[in-house]
Amino acid sequence: MVTAVTSQAATTSASDAMKQTIGMNKDDFLKLFITQLQNQDPLNPMDGTEYMTQLAQLTQLEQAYNTNNNLAGIIASLNASSALSAVSFIGKDITASGSQVGLTAGEDTSINYNAPYAAEKLTVTIRDAKGNVVRTIEAGPGSAGEGSVSWDGKDAGGNRLPSGAYTVAVGGLKADGTTFSCDTLLKGKVDGVSYAGAQPVLTVNGVEIPFSSILRVKEVI
């Protein structure tokens, strides 16, 4: 709800913006128009039609500035609301689109995906923060739709990897021999919220998840 004070502030801001952009606002134009009327030649009065047309155009322009300012205010309010609602996600299980998985050293983790087709074989490629491939897992077959592949947290040499975020990619091989890519998903319990950027970001096991990437939220019972 826009209050009278907010509306007045928006109008003032729009008027100031107009003055900075085109050199005058509606009030300045009216003052100029009245001054010219007061100093016109009474024997040769000026035609005010053109001035009224220009005044109407300035009024429309000011209304456009007001609309932009009001929209900016609404967007700011929505962003503030999103920031507050982000806290309510803590402790809930979410499913989000994303190519990273959080690993806790010494523990197994699941790599989740959504396959567009049934696969005779699935291949999971895991990379570290530097982009190096640390493990390739051959799995399958798999059905179309959501699924998961378990990762024991070890590299190709059987060594336990340190905690952190790892990038994953999942590909499939169809019965006819053609290959396809799967959408990777991140599932887990939200354990924090970060406000460092312009928008709040949820964290799941050390992996940051933008609001726009969230697909589902589930209450933990």
Backbone as ProteinMPNN parsed JSONL, in Angstrom:
{"seq_chain_A": "MVTAVTSQAATTSASDAMKQTIGMNKDDFLKLFITQLQNQDPLNPMDGTEYMTQLAQLTQLEQAYNTNNNLAGIIASLNASSALSAVSFIGKDITASGSQVGLTAGEDTSINYNAPYAAEKLTVTIRDAKGNVVRTIEAGPGSAGEGSVSWDGKDAGGNRLPSGAYTVAVGGLKADGTTFSCDTLLKGKVDGVSYAGAQPVLTVNGVEIPFSSILRVKEVI", "coords_chain_A": {"N_chain_A": [[0.854, -1.189, 0.0], [0.62, 2.178, -0.919], [1.423, 5.024, 0.772], [0.307, 8.423, 1.532], [2.499, 10.004, 2.088], [4.565, 8.534, 0.912], [3.738, 8.635, -1.738], [3.912, 11.397, -2.223], [6.648, 11.747, -1.935], [7.544, 10.206, -4.072], [6.531, 11.669, -6.207], [7.952, 14.075, -5.933], [10.54, 13.1, -6.353], [10.314, 12.226, -8.991], [9.853, 14.666, -10.28], [12.286, 15.968, -9.791], [13.973, 14.249, -11.195], [13.086, 14.637, -13.797], [13.865, 17.295, -14.162], [16.635, 17.074, -14.114], [17.016, 15.574, -16.393], [15.713, 16.816, -18.686], [15.992, 19.482, -18.208], [13.945, 21.049, -17.131], [10.961, 20.968, -15.107], [7.42, 20.262, -14.724], [6.407, 22.366, -13.143], [8.294, 24.404, -13.539], [7.833, 24.918, -16.234], [5.203, 25.892, -16.165], [5.585, 28.258, -14.706], [7.165, 29.702, -16.52], [5.365, 29.905, -18.619], [3.281, 31.441, -17.459], [4.666, 33.811, -16.901], [5.248, 34.686, -19.492], [2.662, 35.129, -20.404], [1.937, 37.254, -18.77], [3.573, 39.248, -19.725], [2.949, 39.638, -22.364], [2.092, 41.197, -25.516], [-0.681, 43.174, -25.443], [-2.059, 43.96, -27.687], [-1.405, 42.138, -29.515], [-1.987, 39.312, -28.76], [-0.6, 36.192, -27.584], [-0.805, 32.868, -28.913], [-2.026, 30.306, -27.034], [-2.28, 27.608, -27.509], [-0.191, 25.891, -28.411], [1.481, 25.945, -26.184], [-0.142, 24.719, -24.266], [-0.318, 22.196, -25.323], [2.336, 21.355, -25.08], [2.501, 21.42, -22.304], [0.749, 19.388, -21.626], [2.185, 17.228, -22.647], [4.446, 17.307, -20.99], [3.216, 16.718, -18.562], [2.389, 14.067, -19.007], [4.91, 12.929, -19.262], [5.918, 13.322, -16.681], [4.18, 11.694, -15.266], [4.992, 9.238, -16.241], [7.57, 9.101, -15.146], [6.814, 9.002, -12.457], [5.508, 6.53, -12.409], [7.653, 4.786, -12.943], [9.217, 5.247, -10.642], [7.469, 4.336, -8.652], [7.275, 1.642, -9.358], [9.918, 0.877, -8.902], [9.963, 1.148, -6.15], [8.143, -0.839, -5.417], [9.496, -3.124, -6.299], [11.726, -3.012, -4.625], [10.462, -3.469, -2.181], [9.522, -6.067, -2.577], [11.963, -7.411, -2.798], [12.937, -7.046, -0.211], [11.038, -8.501, 1.163], [11.577, -11.056, 0.164], [14.107, -11.431, 1.236], [13.516, -11.634, 3.957], [11.834, -13.883, 3.951], [13.635, -15.818, 3.231], [14.939, -16.753, 5.47], [13.101, -18.476, 6.583], [13.473, -20.817, 5.217], [15.502, -22.228, 6.352], [16.509, -25.301, 7.687], [14.746, -26.786, 6.207], [14.087, -29.254, 3.663], [15.236, -29.077, 0.363], [14.923, -29.126, -3.217], [16.907, -28.354, -5.898], [17.982, -26.886, -8.993], [21.254, -27.354, -10.222], [24.815, -27.66, -10.548], [26.576, -28.52, -8.654], [27.804, -30.376, -5.818], [27.844, -30.877, -2.346], [30.448, -32.068, -0.339], [31.252, -33.871, 2.555], [34.117, -34.655, 4.221], [35.045, -38.051, 4.508], [32.511, -39.065, 4.427], [29.75, -40.537, 2.621], [27.994, -39.353, -0.301], [25.169, -38.221, -2.265], [24.651, -37.99, -5.737], [22.482, -36.259, -7.571], [20.085, -36.326, -10.245], [18.186, -35.545, -13.248], [16.907, -37.41, -15.697], [16.281, -37.268, -19.182], [15.707, -39.446, -20.74], [15.431, -43.057, -20.661], [18.251, -44.94, -19.613], [20.862, -47.087, -20.731], [23.281, -47.051, -19.603], [24.806, -44.967, -17.187], [26.944, -42.17, -16.764], [28.947, -40.536, -14.492], [30.665, -37.603, -13.957], [33.073, -36.107, -11.949], [34.389, -33.138, -10.708], [36.991, -31.132, -9.191], [37.484, -28.017, -7.359], [39.281, -26.716, -8.996], [38.698, -27.555, -11.471], [39.657, -29.986, -12.251], [39.288, -33.408, -13.176], [38.331, -35.656, -10.786], [37.101, -37.994, -10.328], [35.409, -40.583, -12.065], [32.369, -42.103, -12.427], [30.854, -45.05, -13.366], [27.628, -46.022, -13.935], [24.339, -47.526, -13.828], [21.818, -49.6, -15.411], [19.444, -46.84, -15.92], [16.299, -45.288, -15.185], [14.083, -43.043, -16.97], [13.604, -39.714, -15.761], [13.839, -38.511, -12.338], [16.726, -39.438, -10.454], [19.455, -40.955, -8.61], [22.973, -41.224, -7.909], [25.248, -42.898, -5.896], [28.095, -41.609, -4.22], [31.188, -42.33, -2.84], [32.891, -40.431, -1.893], [35.528, -40.603, -2.596], [38.554, -40.318, -4.627], [39.758, -41.189, -7.956], [41.864, -42.839, -7.333], [41.166, -44.044, -5.0], [41.441, -42.523, -2.746], [40.393, -40.581, 0.06], [38.626, -37.615, -0.389], [38.894, -34.086, 0.394], [36.602, -32.05, 2.349], [34.148, -30.01, 0.729], [32.873, -28.154, -2.142], [31.965, -29.787, -5.069], [31.974, -30.076, -8.618], [29.61, -31.571, -10.741], [28.671, -33.734, -13.465], [26.282, -35.442, -15.401], [25.806, -38.006, -17.661], [24.07, -39.976, -20.16], [23.632, -43.162, -21.819], [21.764, -44.311, -24.443], [19.693, -47.128, -25.517], [19.963, -47.386, -28.255], [22.483, -46.536, -28.715], [23.021, -43.831, -28.777], [23.98, -40.806, -27.082], [23.184, -38.721, -24.223], [22.592, -35.785, -22.19], [22.049, -35.205, -18.699], [20.018, -33.27, -16.478], [21.461, -31.896, -13.667], [20.82, -32.106, -10.173], [20.45, -30.611, -6.941], [20.028, -31.742, -3.734], [18.98, -31.41, -0.367], [19.237, -30.375, 3.111], [18.567, -27.082, 4.081], [21.015, -25.116, 5.525], [21.808, -22.573, 6.042], [21.747, -18.981, 5.338], [22.836, -16.55, 3.076], [23.543, -13.097, 2.827], [25.246, -11.636, 1.308], [25.311, -10.798, -1.361], [23.31, -9.134, -3.925], [20.917, -10.455, -3.807], [19.375, -12.734, -1.476], [20.996, -15.833, -0.66], [20.689, -19.293, -0.389], [22.265, -21.885, 1.55], [23.451, -25.198, 1.281], [25.024, -27.677, 2.785], [27.438, -26.308, 2.351], [27.221, -25.498, -0.27], [26.173, -22.914, -2.376], [22.945, -21.683, -3.173], [20.957, -20.043, -5.392], [17.808, -18.271, -5.1], [16.292, -18.475, -7.435], [16.909, -20.949, -8.426], [15.647, -22.887, -6.999], [13.55, -25.682, -6.915], [11.77, -27.321, -5.489], [10.376, -27.403, -2.18], [10.434, -28.88, 0.987], [8.895, -29.618, 4.025], [10.604, -30.586, 6.934], [9.909, -33.316, 8.869]], "CA_chain_A": [[0.0, 0.0, 0.0], [1.404, 3.392, -1.02], [0.87, 6.062, 1.618], [0.361, 9.77, 0.964], [3.867, 10.479, 2.222], [5.338, 7.846, -0.111], [3.323, 9.173, -3.023], [4.478, 12.739, -2.363], [8.099, 11.587, -2.135], [7.745, 9.709, -5.433], [6.269, 12.775, -7.114], [9.099, 14.98, -5.834], [11.678, 12.45, -6.986], [10.08, 12.247, -10.431], [10.043, 16.042, -10.719], [13.735, 16.222, -9.786], [14.568, 13.466, -12.277], [12.752, 15.338, -15.044], [14.669, 18.512, -14.259], [17.995, 16.676, -14.45], [17.053, 14.988, -17.737], [15.328, 17.729, -19.774], [16.278, 20.871, -17.846], [12.83, 21.682, -16.428], [9.837, 20.112, -14.784], [6.132, 20.863, -15.05], [6.27, 23.639, -12.418], [9.118, 25.391, -14.242], [7.159, 25.265, -17.481], [4.049, 26.732, -15.826], [6.088, 29.586, -14.34], [7.576, 30.346, -17.759], [4.157, 30.205, -19.379], [2.574, 32.556, -16.8], [5.483, 35.01, -17.103], [5.051, 35.122, -20.87], [1.306, 35.683, -20.495], [1.912, 38.558, -18.096], [4.373, 40.215, -20.48], [2.599, 39.624, -23.773], [1.562, 42.425, -26.129], [-2.146, 43.062, -25.414], [-2.607, 44.179, -29.025], [-1.063, 40.956, -30.309], [-1.888, 38.231, -27.766], [-0.013, 34.945, -28.054], [-1.672, 31.685, -29.006], [-1.61, 29.383, -25.962], [-2.544, 26.203, -27.863], [1.066, 25.141, -28.438], [1.975, 25.804, -24.815], [-0.969, 23.74, -23.567], [0.083, 20.887, -25.84], [3.608, 21.02, -24.439], [2.227, 21.155, -20.892], [0.158, 18.05, -21.565], [3.272, 16.274, -22.863], [5.256, 17.282, -19.772], [2.44, 16.014, -17.545], [2.501, 12.643, -19.312], [6.28, 12.519, -18.95], [6.043, 13.247, -15.226], [3.454, 10.494, -14.836], [5.85, 8.097, -16.558], [8.607, 9.075, -14.111], [6.164, 8.55, -11.225], [5.277, 5.092, -12.547], [8.947, 4.11, -12.781], [9.614, 5.331, -9.233], [6.602, 3.454, -7.875], [7.686, 0.269, -9.652], [11.18, 0.647, -8.184], [9.618, 0.959, -4.741], [7.518, -2.155, -5.273], [10.559, -4.123, -6.441], [12.519, -2.972, -3.384], [9.663, -4.104, -1.134], [9.527, -7.504, -2.846], [13.292, -7.924, -2.451], [13.01, -7.093, 1.252], [10.196, -9.623, 1.58], [12.314, -12.278, -0.166], [15.199, -11.556, 2.199], [12.947, -12.108, 5.214], [11.317, -15.243, 3.786], [14.748, -16.747, 3.065], [15.251, -17.342, 6.779], [12.14, -19.544, 6.863], [13.898, -22.028, 4.533], [16.495, -22.938, 7.158], [16.006, -26.53, 8.287], [13.849, -27.489, 5.294], [14.707, -29.963, 2.549], [14.925, -28.47, -0.923], [15.479, -29.656, -4.46], [17.242, -27.201, -6.74], [18.843, -27.162, -10.146], [22.621, -26.935, -9.919], [25.823, -28.634, -10.977], [27.531, -28.779, -7.571], [27.4, -31.212, -4.701], [28.69, -30.657, -1.18], [31.024, -33.288, 0.229], [31.857, -33.849, 3.888], [35.194, -35.658, 4.204], [34.787, -39.276, 5.245], [31.111, -39.463, 4.298], [29.209, -40.714, 1.279], [27.005, -38.355, -0.689], [24.393, -38.612, -3.441], [24.633, -37.084, -6.888], [21.112, -36.357, -8.072], [19.933, -35.91, -11.638], [16.898, -35.762, -13.904], [17.242, -37.936, -17.022], [15.19, -37.125, -20.15], [15.435, -40.745, -21.35], [15.971, -44.224, -19.957], [19.652, -45.142, -19.994], [21.51, -48.389, -20.551], [24.419, -46.786, -18.718], [24.981, -43.575, -16.766], [28.321, -41.81, -16.436], [29.026, -39.349, -13.643], [32.001, -37.003, -13.927], [33.21, -35.239, -10.776], [35.558, -32.253, -10.789], [37.266, -30.342, -7.997], [37.321, -26.566, -7.52], [40.177, -26.256, -10.059], [38.227, -28.097, -12.744], [40.293, -31.269, -12.536], [38.446, -34.583, -12.962], [38.855, -36.443, -9.668], [36.47, -39.326, -10.307], [34.373, -40.895, -13.05], [31.588, -43.245, -11.938], [29.993, -45.7, -14.348], [26.47, -46.582, -13.256], [23.22, -47.797, -14.718], [20.956, -48.708, -16.193], [18.615, -45.92, -15.161], [15.026, -44.923, -15.795], [13.871, -41.622, -17.228], [13.123, -39.026, -14.565], [14.831, -38.237, -11.295], [17.44, -40.555, -9.861], [20.672, -40.567, -7.901], [24.12, -42.13, -7.904], [26.001, -42.733, -4.657], [29.538, -41.364, -4.328], [31.809, -42.595, -1.54], [33.769, -39.336, -1.504], [36.921, -40.93, -2.929], [38.987, -40.011, -5.984], [39.979, -42.37, -8.802], [42.864, -43.696, -6.7], [40.643, -44.585, -3.749], [41.778, -41.642, -1.623], [39.32, -39.731, 0.54], [38.783, -36.217, -0.785], [38.537, -33.146, 1.459], [35.275, -31.433, 2.305], [34.042, -28.88, -0.182], [31.9, -28.237, -3.221], [32.492, -30.408, -6.283], [31.1, -29.928, -9.782], [29.266, -32.879, -11.296], [27.949, -33.809, -14.735], [25.737, -36.786, -15.58], [25.443, -38.317, -19.033], [23.473, -41.292, -20.335], [23.755, -43.862, -23.09], [20.504, -44.983, -24.759], [19.813, -48.477, -26.07], [20.37, -47.306, -29.658], [23.872, -46.107, -28.773], [23.157, -42.374, -28.711], [24.214, -40.288, -25.738], [22.426, -37.54, -23.837], [22.981, -35.17, -20.918], [21.006, -35.107, -17.68], [20.048, -32.093, -15.61], [21.894, -32.242, -12.312], [20.013, -31.521, -9.106], [21.031, -30.584, -5.602], [19.018, -31.984, -2.709], [19.518, -31.388, 0.987], [18.627, -29.495, 4.106], [19.131, -25.727, 4.118], [21.672, -24.894, 6.812], [22.193, -21.169, 6.229], [21.349, -17.985, 4.341], [23.845, -15.505, 2.896], [23.036, -11.83, 2.305], [26.417, -10.902, 0.815], [25.042, -10.231, -2.676], [22.084, -8.348, -4.089], [19.809, -11.318, -3.44], [19.763, -13.759, -0.501], [21.385, -17.122, -1.224], [20.626, -20.383, 0.579], [23.41, -22.791, 1.526], [23.208, -26.59, 1.631], [26.303, -28.38, 2.913], [28.508, -25.501, 1.787], [26.925, -25.117, -1.651], [25.259, -21.786, -2.434], [21.828, -21.928, -4.084], [20.106, -18.868, -5.586], [16.37, -18.511, -5.01], [15.743, -18.81, -8.739], [17.246, -22.332, -8.766], [14.87, -23.799, -6.158], [12.45, -26.343, -7.613], [10.803, -27.822, -4.505], [10.701, -27.239, -0.763], [9.697, -29.859, 1.768], [9.021, -29.467, 5.483], [11.214, -31.742, 7.594], [9.07, -33.745, 10.01]], "C_chain_A": [[0.889, 1.238, 0.0], [0.734, 4.476, -0.196], [0.986, 7.409, 0.939], [1.778, 10.319, 1.007], [4.742, 9.858, 1.142], [5.021, 8.396, -1.486], [3.916, 10.545, -3.266], [5.97, 12.672, -2.626], [8.389, 11.127, -3.553], [7.547, 10.82, -6.449], [7.431, 13.753, -7.137], [10.309, 14.406, -6.542], [11.536, 12.474, -8.508], [10.313, 13.634, -10.995], [11.521, 16.39, -10.797], [14.414, 15.486, -10.939], [14.299, 14.12, -13.627], [13.649, 16.554, -15.251], [16.11, 18.18, -14.653], [18.092, 16.202, -15.895], [16.793, 16.01, -18.832], [15.495, 19.203, -19.418], [15.147, 21.604, -17.166], [11.794, 20.625, -16.086], [8.534, 20.857, -15.088], [5.952, 22.224, -14.383], [7.07, 24.744, -13.104], [8.432, 25.857, -15.527], [5.966, 26.191, -17.219], [4.486, 28.151, -15.471], [6.494, 30.368, -15.589], [6.361, 30.778, -18.581], [3.417, 31.407, -18.798], [3.336, 33.867, -16.997], [5.295, 35.556, -18.512], [3.656, 35.719, -21.076], [1.244, 37.093, -19.898], [2.63, 39.623, -18.915], [4.051, 40.235, -21.973], [2.064, 40.986, -24.233], [0.041, 42.311, -26.172], [-2.777, 43.265, -26.783], [-2.324, 42.992, -29.952], [-0.891, 39.754, -29.374], [-1.364, 36.937, -28.387], [-1.045, 33.822, -28.07], [-1.182, 30.655, -27.99], [-1.795, 27.927, -26.298], [-1.272, 25.354, -27.823], [1.599, 24.919, -27.04], [1.167, 24.756, -24.05], [-0.64, 22.324, -24.032], [1.386, 20.423, -25.191], [3.415, 20.701, -22.964], [1.64, 19.759, -20.715], [1.225, 16.978, -21.746], [4.161, 16.16, -21.636], [4.535, 16.536, -18.653], [2.511, 14.503, -17.754], [3.894, 12.114, -18.969], [6.478, 12.374, -17.45], [5.324, 12.012, -14.688], [4.273, 9.239, -15.118], [6.976, 7.965, -15.539], [8.035, 8.559, -12.798], [5.95, 7.035, -11.249], [6.566, 4.315, -12.341], [9.393, 4.106, -11.322], [8.778, 4.397, -8.364], [6.964, 1.99, -8.1], [8.984, -0.078, -8.933], [10.925, 0.406, -6.706], [9.004, -0.4, -4.485], [8.564, -3.264, -5.348], [11.417, -4.182, -5.186], [11.777, -3.67, -2.247], [9.645, -5.623, -1.314], [10.865, -8.126, -2.49], [13.459, -8.041, -0.944], [12.2, -8.262, 1.789], [10.892, -10.951, 1.315], [13.444, -12.518, 0.827], [14.692, -12.101, 3.529], [12.477, -13.552, 5.091], [12.44, -16.264, 3.646], [15.088, -17.449, 4.372], [14.345, -18.532, 7.067], [12.522, -20.856, 6.172], [14.889, -22.842, 5.362], [15.852, -24.146, 7.84], [15.078, -27.324, 7.393], [14.646, -28.174, 4.182], [14.282, -29.312, 1.239], [15.517, -29.3, -2.058], [15.701, -28.466, -5.374], [18.052, -27.66, -7.936], [20.238, -26.629, -9.829], [23.603, -28.039, -10.238], [26.859, -28.931, -9.894], [26.921, -29.687, -6.517], [28.367, -30.95, -3.553], [29.162, -31.98, -0.598], [31.572, -33.012, 1.613], [32.865, -34.985, 3.949], [34.839, -36.862, 5.073], [33.367, -39.776, 5.136], [30.734, -39.663, 2.836], [28.233, -39.585, 0.986], [26.298, -38.84, -1.95], [24.481, -37.537, -4.516], [23.286, -37.286, -7.58], [21.009, -35.795, -9.49], [18.486, -36.115, -12.093], [17.186, -36.154, -15.347], [16.059, -37.791, -17.977], [14.797, -38.455, -20.797], [15.914, -41.855, -20.408], [17.376, -44.492, -20.489], [20.097, -46.577, -19.767], [22.679, -48.25, -19.585], [24.459, -45.299, -18.412], [26.448, -43.347, -16.41], [28.315, -40.497, -15.667], [30.467, -38.867, -13.607], [32.062, -35.985, -12.808], [34.503, -34.445, -10.885], [35.734, -31.481, -9.487], [37.139, -28.855, -8.319], [38.198, -26.004, -8.633], [39.766, -26.769, -11.432], [38.843, -29.423, -13.131], [39.319, -32.417, -12.266], [39.078, -35.448, -11.868], [38.259, -37.847, -9.633], [35.451, -39.42, -11.44], [33.678, -42.169, -12.587], [30.714, -43.77, -13.067], [28.855, -46.376, -13.594], [25.389, -46.891, -14.276], [22.864, -49.255, -14.699], [20.114, -47.814, -15.291], [17.354, -45.556, -15.925], [14.994, -43.433, -16.106], [13.277, -40.983, -15.975], [14.236, -38.837, -13.55], [15.439, -39.518, -10.738], [18.673, -40.061, -9.146], [21.73, -41.659, -8.016], [24.915, -41.852, -6.64], [27.489, -42.554, -4.944], [30.143, -41.506, -2.945], [32.784, -41.51, -1.096], [35.231, -39.573, -1.799], [37.245, -40.53, -4.357], [39.236, -41.305, -6.751], [40.991, -43.341, -8.195], [42.412, -44.288, -5.382], [40.951, -43.738, -2.533], [40.574, -40.768, -1.236], [39.608, -38.275, 0.167], [38.339, -35.29, 0.342], [37.122, -32.596, 1.275], [35.286, -30.254, 1.348], [32.96, -29.094, -1.218], [32.578, -28.786, -4.471], [31.463, -30.263, -7.405], [30.868, -31.285, -10.419], [28.53, -32.729, -12.624], [27.507, -35.254, -14.913], [25.313, -36.95, -17.038], [24.894, -39.716, -19.133], [23.706, -41.851, -21.724], [22.458, -44.625, -23.329], [20.763, -46.345, -25.412], [20.275, -48.461, -27.52], [21.786, -46.783, -29.833], [24.081, -44.607, -28.745], [23.306, -41.929, -27.265], [23.362, -39.047, -25.482], [22.93, -37.026, -22.493], [21.776, -35.114, -19.981], [21.129, -33.78, -16.936], [20.453, -32.536, -14.215], [21.083, -31.457, -11.292], [20.792, -31.53, -7.8], [19.899, -30.741, -4.596], [19.674, -31.958, -1.342], [18.792, -30.406, 1.879], [19.342, -28.145, 4.115], [19.727, -25.479, 5.495], [22.118, -23.444, 7.01], [21.669, -20.295, 5.111], [22.434, -16.922, 4.282], [23.205, -14.275, 2.267], [24.167, -10.986, 1.711], [26.151, -10.217, -0.517], [23.763, -9.417, -2.709], [20.866, -9.134, -3.674], [20.272, -12.335, -2.4], [20.029, -15.088, -1.191], [21.344, -18.169, -0.123], [21.889, -21.235, 0.466], [22.979, -24.172, 1.997], [24.552, -27.301, 1.618], [27.434, -27.633, 2.2], [28.292, -25.058, 0.356], [25.891, -23.996, -1.648], [24.205, -22.006, -3.513], [20.997, -20.662, -4.211], [18.634, -19.244, -5.49], [15.8, -19.023, -6.325], [15.994, -20.272, -9.133], [16.41, -23.349, -7.996], [13.683, -24.353, -6.937], [11.364, -26.807, -6.643], [11.308, -27.569, -3.094], [9.833, -28.203, 0.024], [9.966, -29.632, 3.255], [9.608, -30.746, 6.068], [10.389, -32.085, 8.825], [9.904, -34.577, 10.987]], "O_chain_A": [[1.805, 1.346, 0.815], [-0.423, 4.811, -0.451], [1.657, 7.55, -0.083], [2.214, 11.01, 0.087], [5.559, 10.543, 0.526], [5.917, 8.6, -2.305], [4.373, 10.842, -4.37], [6.503, 13.434, -3.433], [9.348, 11.582, -4.176], [8.286, 10.917, -7.43], [7.852, 14.21, -8.199], [11.024, 15.119, -7.245], [12.506, 12.712, -9.226], [10.901, 13.778, -12.067], [11.964, 17.03, -11.751], [15.315, 16.023, -11.583], [15.172, 14.156, -14.495], [14.128, 16.813, -16.355], [16.732, 18.907, -15.427], [19.115, 16.398, -16.551], [17.548, 16.083, -19.803], [15.179, 20.078, -20.225], [15.365, 22.704, -16.658], [11.749, 19.548, -16.681], [8.555, 21.955, -15.645], [5.403, 23.141, -14.994], [6.599, 25.873, -13.237], [8.451, 27.042, -15.86], [5.745, 27.151, -17.956], [3.851, 29.125, -15.875], [6.201, 31.558, -15.703], [6.335, 31.865, -19.158], [2.977, 32.288, -19.537], [2.728, 34.912, -17.232], [5.193, 36.768, -18.697], [3.485, 36.685, -21.82], [0.597, 37.991, -20.437], [2.305, 40.804, -18.794], [4.813, 40.797, -22.76], [1.642, 41.809, -23.421], [-0.486, 41.44, -26.865], [-3.892, 42.806, -27.029], [-2.919, 42.861, -31.021], [0.216, 39.239, -29.216], [-1.639, 36.626, -29.546], [-2.026, 33.844, -27.326], [-0.048, 30.187, -28.078], [-1.503, 27.07, -25.465], [-1.266, 24.25, -27.28], [2.111, 23.844, -26.729], [1.732, 23.988, -23.271], [-0.676, 21.376, -23.247], [1.526, 19.263, -24.804], [4.081, 19.816, -22.427], [1.988, 19.04, -19.778], [1.186, 15.94, -21.085], [4.587, 15.064, -21.272], [5.162, 15.807, -17.885], [2.672, 13.746, -16.796], [4.043, 11.004, -18.458], [7.12, 11.43, -16.989], [5.807, 11.362, -13.761], [4.253, 8.289, -14.335], [7.306, 6.859, -15.114], [8.679, 7.775, -12.101], [6.175, 6.346, -10.254], [6.577, 3.299, -11.646], [9.886, 3.096, -10.82], [9.298, 3.746, -7.458], [6.964, 1.191, -7.163], [9.139, -1.184, -8.417], [11.578, -0.428, -6.08], [9.292, -1.044, -3.477], [8.532, -4.217, -4.571], [11.794, -5.263, -4.734], [12.386, -4.379, -1.446], [9.737, -6.374, -0.343], [10.917, -9.23, -1.948], [14.044, -9.004, -0.449], [12.606, -8.931, 2.739], [10.815, -11.869, 2.131], [13.711, -13.655, 1.215], [15.351, -12.93, 4.157], [12.684, -14.357, 5.998], [12.232, -17.449, 3.91], [15.481, -18.616, 4.371], [14.764, -19.49, 7.717], [11.961, -21.903, 6.496], [15.089, -24.027, 5.094], [14.804, -24.038, 8.478], [14.657, -28.42, 7.761], [15.733, -27.73, 3.812], [13.101, -29.029, 1.035], [16.47, -30.058, -1.879], [14.793, -27.666, -5.598], [18.722, -28.692, -7.894], [20.375, -25.562, -9.229], [23.257, -29.219, -10.199], [27.9, -29.524, -10.176], [25.703, -29.756, -6.347], [29.571, -30.816, -3.769], [28.368, -32.898, -0.389], [32.279, -32.026, 1.82], [32.51, -36.147, 3.75], [34.395, -36.718, 6.212], [33.042, -40.821, 5.701], [31.31, -39.05, 1.937], [27.711, -38.943, 1.898], [26.769, -39.757, -2.621], [24.395, -36.341, -4.237], [23.0, -38.362, -8.106], [21.76, -34.898, -9.872], [17.685, -36.763, -11.42], [17.655, -35.331, -16.134], [14.939, -38.156, -17.62], [13.698, -38.588, -21.335], [16.694, -41.617, -19.486], [17.651, -44.292, -21.672], [19.762, -47.2, -18.76], [23.026, -49.18, -18.856], [24.179, -44.471, -19.278], [27.104, -44.213, -15.832], [27.762, -39.492, -16.115], [31.377, -39.623, -13.27], [31.211, -35.101, -12.717], [35.573, -35.005, -11.124], [34.769, -31.21, -8.772], [36.734, -28.484, -9.421], [37.904, -24.933, -9.165], [40.406, -26.457, -12.436], [38.584, -29.935, -14.22], [38.609, -32.412, -11.261], [40.211, -35.911, -12.004], [38.805, -38.762, -9.016], [34.73, -38.466, -11.73], [34.326, -43.195, -12.379], [29.928, -43.026, -13.653], [29.092, -47.206, -12.716], [25.517, -46.552, -15.453], [23.529, -50.059, -14.046], [20.069, -47.995, -14.074], [17.345, -45.52, -17.155], [15.784, -42.659, -15.566], [12.542, -41.626, -15.225], [15.418, -38.983, -13.863], [14.763, -40.533, -10.575], [18.909, -38.855, -9.085], [21.427, -42.839, -8.192], [25.225, -40.698, -6.342], [28.066, -43.242, -5.785], [29.68, -40.885, -1.989], [33.429, -41.638, -0.056], [36.091, -38.836, -1.316], [36.355, -40.411, -5.199], [38.954, -42.393, -6.248], [40.975, -44.531, -8.508], [43.19, -44.965, -4.71], [40.747, -44.181, -1.403], [39.84, -40.284, -2.097], [40.712, -37.776, 0.389], [37.498, -35.667, 1.158], [36.538, -32.67, 0.194], [36.305, -29.584, 1.179], [32.227, -30.083, -1.18], [33.636, -28.306, -4.877], [30.255, -30.32, -7.176], [31.806, -32.058, -10.615], [27.856, -31.728, -12.87], [28.26, -36.181, -14.615], [24.561, -36.138, -17.575], [25.202, -40.566, -18.297], [23.946, -41.112, -22.678], [22.083, -45.482, -22.529], [21.885, -46.668, -25.801], [20.91, -49.412, -27.977], [22.248, -46.603, -30.96], [25.224, -44.153, -28.694], [22.823, -42.587, -26.344], [22.882, -38.407, -26.417], [23.607, -37.741, -21.755], [20.633, -34.991, -20.423], [22.225, -33.241, -16.79], [19.853, -33.449, -13.648], [20.712, -30.305, -11.517], [21.679, -32.357, -7.592], [18.935, -29.975, -4.603], [20.798, -32.432, -1.178], [17.868, -29.708, 1.461], [20.571, -28.081, 4.153], [19.043, -25.612, 6.51], [22.734, -23.117, 8.025], [21.21, -20.783, 4.078], [22.9, -16.446, 5.318], [22.433, -14.377, 1.313], [24.054, -9.764, 1.624], [26.712, -9.153, -0.779], [23.205, -9.059, -1.672], [19.876, -8.552, -3.232], [21.427, -12.759, -2.425], [19.377, -15.43, -2.177], [21.899, -17.961, 0.956], [22.508, -21.294, -0.596], [22.243, -24.309, 2.975], [25.146, -27.501, 0.559], [28.274, -28.239, 1.536], [29.107, -24.309, -0.183], [24.854, -24.108, -0.995], [24.513, -22.453, -4.618], [20.383, -20.238, -3.231], [18.255, -20.384, -5.76], [14.932, -19.896, -6.335], [15.367, -20.778, -10.064], [16.452, -24.541, -8.299], [12.911, -23.605, -7.537], [10.175, -26.699, -6.942], [12.513, -27.526, -2.848], [8.637, -28.33, -0.239], [11.111, -29.475, 3.68], [9.17, -31.849, 5.742], [10.195, -31.251, 9.71], [9.389, -35.031, 12.008]]}, "name": "protein", "num_of_chains": 1, "seq": "MVTAVTSQAATTSASDAMKQTIGMNKDDFLKLFITQLQNQDPLNPMDGTEYMTQLAQLTQLEQAYNTNNNLAGIIASLNASSALSAVSFIGKDITASGSQVGLTAGEDTSINYNAPYAAEKLTVTIRDAKGNVVRTIEAGPGSAGEGSVSWDGKDAGGNRLPSGAYTVAVGGLKADGTTFSCDTLLKGKVDGVSYAGAQPVLTVNGVEIPFSSILRVKEVI"}
